[in-house]
Amino acid sequence: MRLDKFLKVSRIIKRRTVANEACSGGRVSVNGRTAKPAADIKEGDVLEIRFGNRVGRYRVASVKEVVRKENAQDMYEVLEEDAQTKAERGQE
């Protein structure tokens, strides 16, 4: 699955256009390497997303094309995240 689509389907980033812009801007890395929006994502990959001085790190748990909002958080495991990012994802 494409990186930008995974970020949207998993609801780490709410809109695909925002996910695409983050990837194109060099703010997203996969397994330590800066990734383009079309980068292929598979289970076990570690994503790092930087927005300003905030950083979120996530491990891909599953890759599904379609998922219900309630089950989106099952697609990844949070490795590191600040309180503001967690609140924006609705997890606090």
ChimeraX attribute file (.defattr): number of C-alpha atoms within 10 A of each C-alpha:
attribute: neighborCount
match mode: 1-to-1
recipient: residues
	/A:1	13
	/A:2	13
	/A:3	24
	/A:4	27
	/A:5	20
	/A:6	26
	/A:7	22
	/A:8	18
	/A:9	23
	/A:10	24
	/A:11	20
	/A:12	21
	/A:13	20
	/A:14	14
	/A:15	14
	/A:16	18
	/A:17	14
	/A:18	14
	/A:19	24
	/A:20	20
	/A:21	15
	/A:22	20
	/A:23	22
	/A:24	16
	/A:25	13
	/A:26	15
	/A:27	18
	/A:28	27
	/A:29	19
	/A:30	20
	/A:31	12
	/A:32	11
	/A:33	11
	/A:34	17
	/A:35	22
	/A:36	21
	/A:37	22
	/A:38	14
	/A:39	15
	/A:40	14
	/A:41	20
	/A:42	16
	/A:43	12
	/A:44	15
	/A:45	17
	/A:46	20
	/A:47	24
	/A:48	22
	/A:49	22
	/A:50	15
	/A:51	11
	/A:52	7
	/A:53	5
	/A:54	12
	/A:55	15
	/A:56	18
	/A:57	19
	/A:58	20
	/A:59	20
	/A:60	19
	/A:61	16
	/A:62	17
	/A:63	18
	/A:64	11
	/A:65	9
	/A:66	10
	/A:67	15
	/A:68	9
	/A:69	10
	/A:70	7
	/A:71	10
	/A:72	17
	/A:73	18
	/A:74	13
	/A:75	21
	/A:76	24
	/A:77	15
	/A:78	15
	/A:79	12
	/A:80	12
	/A:81	15
	/A:82	11
	/A:83	11
	/A:84	11
	/A:85	16
	/A:86	15
	/A:87	10
	/A:88	12
	/A:89	14
	/A:90	8
	/A:91	9
	/A:92	9
